[in-house]
Amino acid sequence: MISAFDVKYFGNGGAMVAAVVFNDFRDAAAISSYRKMIDKVHEYVSGSFYKRELPCIISLLSDIEENIDTIIIDGYVFLGDKPGLGAYLKETIERGVKMIGVAKSYYEGSEAIKIFRGKSRRPLYVSSSGIDPMEAADLVSHMHGRHRIPTLLKEVDRLTKMP
């Protein structure tokens, strides 16, 4: 099973973390979804984004009942030769999960694969661990949806914004 995660931060120091679970990259709808309010998160520190986002994802991951073998994060697995959020998550959960990062903006020095979806002229940047980067990029390219952002990645983002 595949799970995609996203986190939205609030001005009060809290965050909403959400996940959707689905069977296949081409699925239009999730099998299940999860949300959790996190009362206090680390302040954002440039170059250490993972310190803010990782605890949120780990907290929600423990609530997911399905057996997840692939995780999609909103961000990078690797930042050039340095680990990114996805690499830290993979190391933290200590299982043979495939990790795919889908970023909306380019990180200088990243070796992420640039993909274009739909008619968008703005690319997505795909990085991975535990799965060949070209295969990961191909899977994200073929996710359901006609626009730049795949349907289920839009859905997990929407869940973070719900009251």
trRosetta pair geometry for C-beta under 8 A, 3 or more apart (Angstrom, degrees):
i j d omega theta_ij theta_ji phi_ij phi_ji
1 21 5.7 13 165 -173 124 101
1 22 7.2 157 -164 80 82 26
1 23 6.2 -55 -117 -102 72 49
1 31 7.5 -71 -143 30 122 145
1 66 4.8 -58 80 152 168 127
1 67 6.0 120 21 78 114 58
1 68 5.3 -75 85 -104 95 50
1 69 6.4 114 43 14 49 81
1 70 7.5 -148 105 36 35 81
2 21 7.1 153 82 -155 49 53
2 22 5.4 -27 66 69 99 76
2 23 7.1 81 18 173 93 4
2 24 7.6 149 8 -64 128 6
2 25 6.8 90 -30 -73 171 65
2 68 7.1 78 -132 -147 13 85
2 69 7.6 -49 -75 61 53 70
2 70 4.4 -24 -110 76 80 109
2 71 7.6 171 -160 -83 61 25
2 72 6.7 32 178 -13 103 105
3 19 5.1 8 -178 -177 108 118
3 20 6.9 170 -149 82 61 41
3 21 4.9 -21 -96 -98 86 73
3 22 7.8 148 -88 20 40 63
3 61 7.9 130 108 -116 155 82
3 64 6.3 -10 -105 -137 156 160
3 66 7.4 158 -64 75 114 119
3 68 4.6 -36 -3 -124 120 134
3 70 7.4 161 24 89 60 59
3 71 5.5 -18 69 -113 89 70
3 72 7.2 -162 99 27 42 76
4 19 6.6 161 79 -151 43 65
4 20 5.3 -3 52 52 94 90
4 22 7.9 4 -1 16 101 107
4 71 7.6 143 -94 -167 34 53
4 72 4.0 -21 -107 68 82 112
4 73 7.8 -178 -153 -74 61 24
4 152 5.8 129 21 131 146 104
4 153 5.8 -113 177 -95 155 66
4 156 4.9 -136 107 -26 105 156
5 17 6.8 -7 -166 -174 101 95
5 18 7.1 159 -149 85 55 47
5 19 4.8 -23 -95 -95 73 89
5 57 5.1 58 170 -123 161 106
5 60 7.0 146 -127 79 115 135
5 61 7.8 -37 -82 -67 140 91
5 71 6.8 2 -3 -170 111 100
5 72 7.1 172 19 84 66 60
5 73 5.6 -14 60 -110 102 66
5 74 7.0 -119 96 0 65 87
5 156 6.7 -156 -142 179 11 145
6 17 7.4 173 90 -150 41 55
6 18 5.6 -11 60 59 85 91
6 19 7.9 164 19 -82 62 47
6 74 4.8 54 -110 -15 82 138
6 153 7.6 112 -54 -163 127 68
6 156 4.5 134 6 130 115 103
6 157 5.1 -82 145 -84 175 56
6 159 7.5 127 59 61 113 94
6 160 5.1 -99 108 -34 105 137
7 15 5.3 10 -176 173 102 130
7 16 7.1 165 -153 83 55 46
7 17 4.8 -18 -102 -101 86 77
7 18 7.8 171 -85 19 40 66
7 53 5.3 -177 30 -133 150 88
7 56 4.8 76 -111 108 136 154
7 57 7.0 -89 -50 -56 120 82
7 74 7.5 -153 22 49 70 123
7 160 6.4 151 -154 -125 15 139
8 15 6.3 163 82 -158 43 76
8 16 5.0 -3 56 54 96 94
8 157 7.9 99 -58 -157 112 61
8 160 3.7 134 -8 152 113 118
8 161 6.0 115 -52 -71 171 64
9 14 7.6 162 -154 96 58 38
9 15 4.8 -35 -102 -99 58 96
9 41 6.5 -105 -119 58 102 148
9 44 7.9 -60 -63 -51 177 111
9 52 7.7 -17 -82 167 134 126
10 13 7.3 -31 83 39 82 26
10 14 4.9 -4 50 69 117 81
10 15 6.4 -170 7 -85 82 39
10 16 7.5 70 -31 -13 110 87
13 39 7.6 15 105 152 95 56
13 40 5.4 -6 140 -125 112 65
13 41 6.5 -179 172 38 62 69
14 37 6.4 5 174 -179 128 90
14 38 5.9 166 -163 89 75 59
14 39 5.1 -50 -106 -149 107 27
14 40 6.6 -42 -89 -65 65 31
14 41 6.7 109 -142 -4 23 96
15 37 7.6 160 86 -158 42 51
15 38 4.6 -5 60 57 88 110
15 41 4.8 39 -11 -32 122 143
15 56 5.4 -52 96 -106 139 141
16 35 6.4 -8 -175 -167 100 101
16 36 7.4 160 -155 80 57 39
16 37 5.7 -30 -100 -102 73 62
16 38 7.4 -173 -84 17 22 79
16 159 7.8 -152 142 129 119 69
16 160 4.7 149 97 -156 106 66
16 161 7.6 176 70 -59 144 23
16 162 7.8 -169 169 53 160 67
17 35 7.2 159 85 -153 49 51
17 36 5.3 -14 60 60 94 89
17 38 6.0 50 -9 -20 107 117
17 56 4.1 168 -68 165 135 103
17 57 6.2 -161 -156 -79 138 45
17 59 6.7 119 46 69 153 105
17 60 4.6 -141 113 -30 123 138
17 160 7.1 -6 -121 -109 16 100
18 33 6.8 -2 -174 -178 100 100
18 34 6.6 163 -155 88 54 57
18 35 4.7 -11 -103 -101 87 78
18 36 7.8 173 -80 20 46 61
18 60 7.4 -153 -102 -143 11 162
18 156 5.2 172 107 -165 107 73
18 157 7.9 -174 64 -73 131 12
18 159 3.6 153 -160 104 159 117
18 160 4.7 -130 6 -62 121 72
19 33 6.8 173 89 -154 52 57
19 34 4.7 2 54 54 95 102
19 35 8.0 -169 22 -71 61 43
19 60 5.6 157 -13 139 119 130
19 61 7.5 110 -55 -84 159 57
19 64 6.3 -53 93 -79 150 124
19 156 6.4 1 -131 -131 23 119
20 30 3.8 -106 -169 -99 106 143
20 32 7.5 169 -155 91 53 44
20 33 4.9 -22 -104 -103 70 87
20 34 8.0 -169 -76 22 30 69
20 152 5.3 -147 93 -171 147 100
20 155 5.5 53 -60 101 155 117
20 156 4.7 -119 -4 -72 105 96
20 159 7.2 162 -55 -8 95 148
21 30 5.9 91 56 -168 46 101
21 31 5.1 -59 100 57 91 100
21 32 4.8 4 46 57 115 85
21 33 7.2 -162 14 -79 76 38
21 34 7.6 52 -20 -8 105 102
21 64 6.6 140 -67 -152 132 117
21 66 5.0 129 -170 33 153 149
21 68 7.1 -105 -123 -89 106 101
22 27 4.3 -163 -177 67 130 151
22 29 7.4 160 -110 102 116 38
22 30 5.1 -96 -64 -121 95 57
22 31 5.7 156 -104 -6 44 88
22 152 5.9 -73 -14 -119 149 158
23 27 5.9 116 50 -58 76 139
23 31 6.5 87 -32 -43 85 126
24 27 4.9 126 64 -36 76 94
25 139 4.6 -141 -93 -175 167 91
25 140 7.3 -104 -157 -77 129 31
25 142 6.1 72 118 89 121 89
25 143 5.0 -91 174 -93 86 74
25 144 7.9 174 145 -13 53 74
26 142 6.2 -38 -82 140 90 95
26 143 6.8 -156 -92 -136 36 35
26 144 5.6 95 -174 -55 45 86
27 30 7.4 103 128 -84 130 34
27 144 6.1 -93 90 -14 30 134
27 152 6.7 46 89 -51 93 137
28 144 4.5 -158 -88 -175 62 162
28 145 7.9 141 -123 -53 75 69
28 151 5.7 -12 -147 98 60 165
28 152 7.9 -177 -166 -51 21 92
29 152 7.8 149 -131 -87 12 97
30 33 5.3 79 103 -60 153 90
30 152 6.1 121 -64 -132 90 109
30 155 6.4 -162 -23 117 118 152
31 66 7.1 88 89 -72 135 152
32 65 7.6 -10 86 44 169 103
32 66 6.8 167 39 -25 129 124
33 155 7.5 -112 -99 146 134 113
33 156 7.6 -168 -135 -101 107 70
33 159 5.9 -152 179 -101 132 152
34 60 5.7 142 121 -172 123 106
34 63 5.6 152 -159 100 141 119
34 64 5.9 -107 -20 -84 158 79
35 60 7.8 -39 -147 -125 15 127
35 159 5.5 -143 -81 166 114 108
35 160 7.6 -180 -128 -90 103 44
35 162 7.3 -66 -113 59 163 116
36 56 7.9 172 83 -167 107 76
36 59 6.1 -144 108 120 152 109
36 60 4.8 -165 20 -91 129 93
36 63 6.6 153 -57 2 133 154
38 41 5.7 67 116 -61 125 98
38 55 7.4 125 -148 113 147 97
38 56 5.1 -95 -26 -113 159 90
38 59 6.3 124 -93 58 112 159
41 52 5.5 63 161 -161 111 79
41 55 7.1 175 -129 69 80 117
41 56 6.4 -4 -107 -57 122 112
42 45 7.4 -51 145 -4 115 102
42 51 5.0 -60 81 131 164 94
42 52 4.5 -124 70 -95 97 66
42 55 7.4 113 -9 19 104 130
43 52 7.3 -92 95 -93 18 115
44 49 7.0 3 -146 -111 85 67
44 52 5.7 -8 -94 -57 59 159
45 48 4.2 -1 87 55 109 114
45 49 7.7 -148 66 -63 61 39
45 51 6.5 5 38 52 115 132
45 52 7.5 166 19 -37 75 109
46 49 8.0 5 -136 -51 27 81
48 51 4.6 5 156 4 101 120
48 52 7.6 106 119 -13 77 88
49 52 5.9 -63 -168 36 46 108
49 53 6.0 14 151 0 81 117
49 75 6.9 -168 117 -139 141 146
49 84 7.7 0 62 -161 114 80
49 85 6.1 -59 102 -60 103 109
50 53 6.0 -70 -133 52 34 96
50 54 4.9 40 174 -36 76 116
50 83 7.6 3 -38 120 162 95
50 84 6.7 165 -59 173 117 43
50 85 4.4 -179 -97 -99 88 63
50 88 4.5 88 -172 31 148 156
50 89 7.7 -138 -146 -38 109 78
51 54 6.6 -27 -108 25 17 113
51 55 7.9 15 178 -10 44 102
52 55 7.9 -85 174 29 19 96
52 56 7.7 3 144 -8 57 116
53 56 5.7 -67 -162 38 43 114
53 57 6.2 33 153 -17 79 109
53 73 8.0 100 144 -166 138 122
53 75 7.2 135 78 -16 172 156
53 85 5.5 -12 78 -129 133 132
54 57 6.0 -61 -147 38 31 106
54 58 6.1 29 160 -18 68 109
54 85 6.5 -161 -66 -147 85 82
54 88 5.5 -65 -94 117 138 125
54 89 6.1 -157 -125 -78 90 78
54 92 6.6 130 -170 -22 119 161
55 58 5.7 -55 -141 39 32 112
55 59 6.2 38 158 -26 65 106
56 59 5.9 -57 -154 31 26 113
56 60 6.8 12 156 -7 62 107
57 60 6.1 -63 -151 43 32 102
57 61 5.9 39 153 -30 69 109
57 73 7.2 -17 -106 -113 155 110
57 89 6.1 -32 100 -115 145 125
58 61 5.5 -50 -140 31 29 117
58 62 6.9 35 159 -24 60 100
58 89 7.5 -159 -64 -131 85 82
58 92 6.2 -74 -91 135 125 141
58 93 7.4 -165 -115 -71 88 90
59 62 6.4 -58 -166 24 27 110
59 63 7.7 18 143 -13 58 106
60 63 5.6 -58 -163 31 47 113
60 64 7.1 55 145 -35 72 96
61 64 5.8 -43 -157 12 41 116
61 68 7.8 -94 -149 34 93 151
61 93 6.8 -83 143 -97 158 129
64 68 6.3 22 122 -29 144 125
68 71 6.2 57 155 -69 128 85
68 97 6.5 20 118 -123 90 124
69 96 7.8 -10 -148 100 83 81
69 97 6.0 -168 -165 -126 36 69
69 98 6.4 38 143 13 73 94
70 97 6.6 166 -91 -173 24 82
70 98 4.3 -17 -110 66 81 106
70 99 7.8 -175 -155 -74 57 24
70 100 6.7 18 -177 -1 100 111
70 131 7.5 31 -120 -39 107 146
71 86 7.7 170 98 -137 107 91
71 89 6.9 -118 106 128 151 137
71 90 8.0 -170 50 -79 128 78
71 97 5.6 34 -4 157 105 132
71 98 7.3 172 24 85 62 56
71 99 5.5 -12 65 -114 97 66
71 100 7.1 180 91 30 48 71
72 100 4.8 -25 -106 76 73 102
72 101 7.6 152 -159 -95 57 21
72 102 6.0 10 -173 0 105 113
72 140 7.8 136 -126 -95 129 104
72 153 7.1 -89 128 -91 139 101
73 77 7.5 130 45 -73 120 71
73 85 5.6 -152 146 109 153 119
73 86 5.1 -165 33 -81 136 90
73 89 6.6 158 -61 9 145 158
73 99 7.1 0 -1 -169 111 92
73 100 7.4 169 21 87 68 50
73 101 5.3 -25 66 -109 95 71
73 102 7.4 169 80 27 44 69
74 101 8.0 43 153 -156 5 70
74 102 6.5 -40 -113 74 46 82
74 103 7.4 103 176 -100 51 50
74 104 7.8 -4 -166 -14 91 98
74 153 7.4 131 -87 -159 96 105
74 156 8.0 -162 -44 101 117 124
74 157 7.6 103 -85 -81 147 95
75 84 6.2 -165 141 157 104 122
75 85 4.5 42 98 33 143 136
75 86 6.8 -176 91 -31 93 90
75 101 5.4 -64 95 -153 53 111
75 102 7.9 39 26 63 25 42
75 103 5.5 39 -145 -88 25 94
76 79 5.4 99 105 -70 149 72
76 84 3.6 -69 99 175 93 174
76 85 6.5 111 64 27 58 87
76 86 6.4 -116 125 10 37 109
76 101 4.6 93 -140 148 20 157
76 103 5.3 -1 -58 -48 77 135
76 107 5.8 -47 -46 10 151 148
76 110 6.1 -108 -124 -123 143 131
76 112 6.4 -100 -121 -65 100 129
76 125 7.3 -22 -91 112 92 115
76 127 5.1 39 -154 31 73 143
77 83 7.9 -61 158 -156 54 66
77 84 5.5 106 116 59 11 110
77 85 7.5 -77 -101 69 32 63
77 86 3.1 -60 -106 77 67 136
77 87 5.4 101 174 -43 68 77
77 90 7.5 36 -149 -14 102 128
77 99 5.3 129 -115 120 123 111
77 100 7.1 -68 -48 -142 127 16
77 101 4.1 -155 -28 -12 75 121
77 127 4.1 -151 33 115 95 105
77 128 5.6 109 8 -101 159 10
77 129 5.0 -172 178 -15 138 99
78 81 7.6 0 178 -112 114 10
78 82 7.0 148 -166 80 72 43
78 83 6.2 -61 -113 -122 67 37
78 84 5.3 -162 -98 3 9 101
78 86 7.4 -66 -28 65 52 108
78 87 5.7 72 -78 -42 69 129
78 101 7.9 -168 14 19 51 146
78 110 7.2 142 102 -139 73 79
78 111 7.0 -10 93 42 120 96
78 112 8.0 177 67 -63 80 80
78 127 5.4 -146 36 177 77 141
78 129 7.3 116 -36 -57 102 106
79 82 4.7 -24 71 72 96 98
79 83 7.3 21 21 102 87 17
79 84 4.5 119 -30 -71 87 100
79 107 5.4 -79 -134 138 89 148
79 109 6.8 49 161 90 70 106
79 110 5.9 -59 -143 -88 47 89
80 107 7.6 -125 -25 119 86 107
80 109 3.5 -22 -69 140 135 104
80 110 5.7 -91 -51 -82 65 36
80 111 6.6 106 -115 -17 44 85
81 109 7.8 -68 5 161 74 117
83 87 3.4 -127 -150 91 98 139
83 88 5.6 119 141 -48 125 76
83 91 7.5 -8 -151 -12 156 134
84 87 5.6 99 46 12 54 101
84 88 7.3 -110 112 0 29 95
84 101 6.5 30 94 -93 136 165
84 107 7.8 148 -97 42 136 172
84 127 7.1 75 37 85 142 151
85 88 5.9 -64 -151 41 29 108
85 89 6.1 29 155 -21 67 109
85 101 7.0 126 66 -110 95 123
86 89 5.6 -53 -144 36 31 112
86 90 6.3 32 157 -20 65 105
86 99 4.4 142 -179 159 106 124
86 100 7.3 -134 -132 78 147 10
86 101 4.4 -111 -31 -58 143 109
86 127 6.8 173 41 96 148 104
86 128 7.6 -84 144 -124 155 30
86 129 6.3 162 133 12 110 113
87 90 5.8 -51 -146 35 30 111
87 91 6.4 29 154 -17 63 108
87 99 7.3 160 -74 101 38 157
87 129 6.0 114 -97 -37 72 154
88 91 5.7 -56 -147 39 31 111
88 92 6.1 32 155 -23 65 110
89 92 5.7 -57 -145 36 29 112
89 93 6.4 11 165 -7 66 108
89 99 6.5 148 80 -125 108 134
90 93 6.6 -64 -143 42 24 97
90 97 6.4 -148 -124 70 82 97
90 99 4.6 -87 -66 -35 118 147
90 129 5.4 -88 -29 90 169 137
90 130 6.8 -173 -136 -22 139 124
91 94 7.1 16 174 -68 35 65
93 97 6.4 4 93 13 134 135
96 130 6.6 149 -178 -139 62 129
97 130 6.4 108 103 84 40 174
98 128 7.1 -10 180 -166 87 109
98 129 7.5 174 -158 88 48 53
98 130 4.2 -150 -111 105 53 113
98 131 4.2 48 -150 -33 119 117
98 136 7.7 -172 169 -93 115 106
99 128 6.2 156 89 -155 63 58
99 129 4.5 5 54 53 111 93
99 130 5.7 91 12 26 75 116
99 131 7.7 -174 45 16 43 100
100 126 6.6 -20 -170 -160 95 96
100 127 7.6 154 -159 82 48 44
100 128 5.0 -12 -105 -102 64 95
100 131 6.7 -27 -69 55 94 135
100 136 4.7 179 -116 -156 109 119
100 139 7.3 -91 -107 77 160 127
100 140 6.7 179 169 -57 137 114
101 112 7.3 -88 90 -112 109 121
101 125 7.9 -19 116 108 95 80
101 126 6.8 151 81 -154 62 44
101 127 4.4 -6 55 59 115 90
101 128 6.8 -157 18 -71 75 45
102 124 5.5 -9 -167 175 91 124
102 125 7.4 140 -159 71 41 49
102 126 5.8 -8 -101 -100 67 75
102 140 5.7 164 -96 -133 120 144
102 153 6.5 -71 89 -114 150 150
103 106 7.5 125 112 -88 124 26
103 107 6.8 -34 151 -16 169 103
103 110 7.9 -66 43 -166 153 171
103 112 6.5 -54 34 -134 119 173
103 124 6.9 146 70 -171 44 69
103 125 4.3 -27 64 64 100 104
103 126 7.9 -168 22 -71 74 30
103 127 7.5 24 -4 5 111 103
104 122 7.8 22 -171 145 80 120
104 124 6.4 -38 -102 -119 48 74
104 125 7.7 -116 -30 19 6 90
104 149 7.8 -14 -97 -85 112 106
105 125 7.5 -42 90 8 19 128
106 110 6.6 -156 -169 42 69 126
106 112 7.6 -159 -130 56 69 124
106 114 8.0 -9 -94 -93 108 108
106 123 8.0 50 -63 73 100 111
106 125 5.8 133 -99 -58 61 148
107 110 4.2 85 73 -35 92 127
107 112 7.3 85 39 -1 96 127
107 125 7.4 -180 12 112 82 161
110 125 6.5 51 117 172 146 140
110 127 6.8 -95 -172 -65 111 133
111 127 7.2 98 78 -112 69 106
111 133 7.8 -51 122 -129 98 168
112 125 3.8 62 119 173 143 97
112 126 5.8 149 -171 62 95 30
112 127 4.3 -73 -102 -55 89 93
112 133 7.9 -156 -139 -158 43 125
113 125 7.2 148 68 -157 36 54
113 126 4.8 -30 61 63 92 93
113 127 7.4 154 12 -76 73 48
113 133 5.5 146 -23 156 122 105
113 134 6.7 138 -87 -96 161 50
113 136 7.6 142 34 80 130 94
113 137 4.0 -58 95 -78 141 144
114 123 4.2 -1 -168 175 93 160
114 124 7.6 147 -154 73 50 40
114 125 5.9 -24 -95 -100 61 70
114 126 8.0 -180 -77 18 14 79
115 123 6.0 133 64 -159 33 94
115 124 5.3 -23 63 60 91 90
115 125 7.9 169 19 -89 75 23
115 126 5.9 27 -3 -7 119 120
115 137 5.3 170 -55 -168 125 96
115 140 6.2 149 48 94 161 110
115 141 5.0 -127 -163 -81 140 95
116 120 6.1 -162 -162 81 82 84
116 121 7.3 -7 -136 -126 124 24
116 122 8.0 140 -122 78 84 28
116 123 5.4 -67 -75 -102 70 76
116 124 7.8 159 -90 15 27 75
116 148 7.9 -56 -160 -119 55 80
117 120 6.0 23 69 32 64 119
117 124 6.6 17 -4 0 111 119
117 141 6.4 -169 -87 -140 91 56
117 143 8.0 -28 -120 53 145 91
117 145 7.4 33 161 97 136 97
117 147 6.7 52 116 123 108 29
117 148 5.1 131 67 -131 101 33
117 149 7.6 164 71 -28 142 16
117 150 7.1 -103 -153 -61 168 72
118 145 7.5 -59 -53 130 118 80
118 146 5.0 90 -106 154 111 56
118 147 4.6 -12 -26 -121 164 23
118 148 5.8 -88 41 -50 118 47
120 123 7.8 157 116 -75 110 28
120 147 6.7 78 -41 -174 116 62
120 148 3.7 61 -45 -77 163 104
122 148 6.1 10 73 -126 95 148
124 140 6.7 -124 101 144 140 134
124 148 6.7 148 -44 177 102 86
124 149 7.6 127 -78 -94 129 57
126 133 7.0 144 115 -167 94 80
126 136 5.4 -179 161 119 121 101
126 137 4.3 160 70 -95 145 75
126 140 5.2 -171 -96 27 138 151
127 133 6.6 -31 -142 -125 43 109
127 136 7.6 -6 128 102 13 150
128 131 4.9 -73 168 70 138 89
128 132 7.3 37 86 98 141 18
128 133 5.0 178 36 -99 107 61
128 135 7.9 -85 61 69 171 81
128 136 3.8 177 -56 -32 147 164
131 135 5.6 -113 166 84 96 117
131 136 5.0 114 106 -63 117 100
132 135 4.1 80 69 8 98 110
132 136 6.8 -168 88 -10 49 84
133 136 5.5 -53 -145 36 33 114
133 137 6.3 34 156 -20 66 104
134 137 5.7 -52 -147 37 32 112
134 138 6.3 34 152 -21 64 105
135 138 5.6 -54 -148 36 32 113
135 139 6.4 34 153 -21 65 104
136 139 5.8 -54 -150 34 31 112
136 140 6.5 26 155 -13 65 106
137 140 5.9 -56 -147 40 31 107
137 141 6.2 39 151 -26 65 107
138 141 5.4 -51 -147 32 31 118
138 142 6.5 11 160 -4 64 111
139 142 6.3 -72 -150 46 26 97
139 143 7.1 52 149 -53 62 85
140 143 5.7 -23 -155 -15 39 115
140 150 6.8 -124 -165 -31 69 137
143 150 3.5 -5 107 -125 131 145
143 151 7.0 -154 144 28 98 78
143 152 6.8 -106 -177 30 123 102
143 153 7.3 59 129 -11 159 107
144 150 6.2 90 64 -166 54 94
144 151 4.5 -37 103 21 99 128
144 152 6.8 78 53 -16 106 93
145 149 7.0 -53 132 101 157 49
145 150 4.6 159 30 -147 132 45
145 151 3.8 -180 -62 -37 110 79
145 152 7.9 -139 -29 3 124 59
145 154 7.1 136 -112 1 154 124
147 154 8.0 54 71 -54 123 139
149 153 5.3 -123 -179 89 91 115
149 154 5.1 113 119 -63 118 91
149 157 7.7 -18 172 2 148 146
150 153 4.7 82 63 12 86 107
150 154 7.0 -151 94 -8 42 87
151 154 5.8 -61 -155 35 28 111
151 155 6.4 28 151 -22 65 107
152 155 5.1 -44 -144 32 40 118
152 156 6.6 40 157 -18 67 97
153 156 6.0 -46 -145 34 34 106
153 157 6.5 38 151 -17 61 106
154 157 5.6 -59 -153 39 32 114
154 158 6.2 37 149 -24 67 106
155 158 5.5 -51 -148 33 33 115
155 159 6.6 36 153 -23 64 102
156 159 5.6 -47 -150 30 36 116
156 160 7.1 40 151 -22 61 99
157 160 5.9 -54 -159 27 35 112
157 161 7.0 21 150 -11 64 110
158 161 5.9 -69 -157 40 35 107
158 162 6.9 49 149 -42 69 96
159 162 5.8 -36 -150 5 38 117
